[in-house]
Amino acid sequence: MMLINYLTVSVLGIVLLVAIRRNEKSSPLTAFCATWLVSVFLYSLQLYNIYPISNNTEWIIFLGTGSFCFGYLIINKVKIKEAKKNHSFNWMFVRVLCALTILVSIPHYFNSLRTMFQGGLSSAAYKMMLVTGEAASGGIWMQFFVRPLEFIFIGLSGYVFTNKIKERFIFVSGIYFCIIKFLSAGSKSAIVFYALIFVFSGIYKLENQKAEYKIKRERIPMKWKVALTALVVAFLITMNAVSKNIFKSLYFYLAGCIPLFDKVINTDFYFNGSHTHGWLSFNGILRFFINLLELVGINFDTSEFDRAYSVIVQFEYTNTVAPGVRYNAFTTYLSAFYIDYGVTGVILMSFLFGMIACYIYRQFKMEQTPARFAQLVIVYYMVVFSIVRFQLSNTVIAIAFIYATIICYAGNSKYKFVIGTTNDS
């Protein structure tokens, strides 16, 4: 039975080595292969009595991850027309929009913090409202604008820091949003998102510096290597602080999604056999437009929409992945595709996921603008957290991705993500 898992590990390993050899260490393909290779390999070790999975589940994981890689590599070979450049990126407008976002967010975050400290609302209940996009979690402005824009400003914060652009307000704002989101919702997603931005930026710069090193024979600066090492150490210290057995915690954190995905396929706790035809995977995007229609008095509802909502709620519940071990409801991105369209959905939608990830990465490499960076790091987050679930089912992430995409096509920046660039505003 485990033979298919080892086949998956082998294929992912080969693709990963090819990507690294082609100097694409910072690409979504590398992130995807590394994440899933570790997850499947650790599960294959069968430690701590982790539950076995069915042969059918092993095949679906192989087909899904393989389809993502295949879709990515297909687009990587297609010639993409380069967009027009030299469009200015209006940092003044960004500053004003960021300031307005902070001002609108302060009353809500202050009240939510006060309510939670008084025991009136649990962080779990608050998080559920965020995932499903309920306007009650702060109103229309918070749900449709503030929270999605927060992810974009966090991305731009990482951009200006990495490129040494003198936009201190944007940089500090990104830190503010990370902290306030963590305190108010008890969610680590914003902090993890910020950490991923610096990991991606550091690896991308090291790639470019290595390419220059071959020509100029200059010494590669150690600061990025030190930063990445410090990040890993900080993560291990944090895990050790919340658990007596750090390796066991890491093991289940990375491998527990495999048996939980098996439960999605083979039990009726998550899936009762009724497919949702895209309403689950793209629930965040669809819900955004449905909520907009509701603002003008148009109510839109279907049985598939209700079914998708109930599945999202179920995904938030923990479940056992080993005797006496409960897990953080990481059902993987494959679960959404499977519930939507079955095995066919896993193959085709994974293929499409890989194509889009590659296209956005290639666009960034051609333009390397703040807008492209903000869009790409959201995709990077979606790829790395594909072992959790498909992130476009989350309303906030979905709207952030929509806004970032709109910004990309609204104009480009004169600032380039190039080694040695010190442009300021």
Secondary structure as GFF3:
##gff-version 3
##sequence-region A 1 425
A	DSSP	alpha_helix	3	21	.	.	.	ID=ss1
A	DSSP	alpha_helix	28	44	.	.	.	ID=ss2
A	DSSP	alpha_helix	55	77	.	.	.	ID=ss3
A	DSSP	alpha_helix	91	117	.	.	.	ID=ss4
A	DSSP	alpha_helix	123	132	.	.	.	ID=ss5
A	DSSP	alpha_helix	139	141	.	.	.	ID=ss6
A	DSSP	pi_helix	142	146	.	.	.	ID=ss7
A	DSSP	alpha_helix	147	162	.	.	.	ID=ss8
A	DSSP	alpha_helix	168	185	.	.	.	ID=ss9
A	DSSP	alpha_helix	189	216	.	.	.	ID=ss10
A	DSSP	alpha_helix	223	242	.	.	.	ID=ss11
A	DSSP	alpha_helix	246	255	.	.	.	ID=ss12
A	DSSP	alpha_helix	257	266	.	.	.	ID=ss13
A	DSSP	alpha_helix	283	295	.	.	.	ID=ss14
A	DSSP	alpha_helix	303	315	.	.	.	ID=ss15
A	DSSP	beta_strand	319	322	.	.	.	ID=ss16
A	DSSP	beta_strand	325	327	.	.	.	ID=ss17
A	DSSP	alpha_helix	333	367	.	.	.	ID=ss18
A	DSSP	alpha_helix	370	384	.	.	.	ID=ss19
A	DSSP	three_ten_helix	385	387	.	.	.	ID=ss20
A	DSSP	three_ten_helix	391	393	.	.	.	ID=ss21
A	DSSP	alpha_helix	395	410	.	.	.	ID=ss22
###
